[in-house]
Amino acid sequence: MKRTSRTLEEMLGPIPPNVQAEVDLSFEISDRIDTLMKQRGLSKKQFAEALGRRPSEITKWLSGQHNFTIATLAMLSSFFGQSIIRVG
């Protein structure tokens, strides 16, 4: 019996541009947070403690699957003294 190998896109169809843009932005944000943490030498646990959050929440942020609120992004920008995202 011959097996066929299909890609995810072939099985599900093309990914809509707005969904791809959302995924890309989510990963860019998580990568930015990870970079800023590393620049400060912070572990997930240390970062969580500094923000009064649980380490599991930081893990979710860094997974690229968290839907950040503007308030959280502003708080993180204030904490790091640098923008997390740039608009425009």
Secondary structure, DSSP 8 states (H G I E B T S, - for coil): -------HHHHH----HHHHHHHHHHHHHHHHHHHHHHHHT--HHHHHHHHT--HHHHHHHHTT-----HHHHHHHHHHHTS-SS---
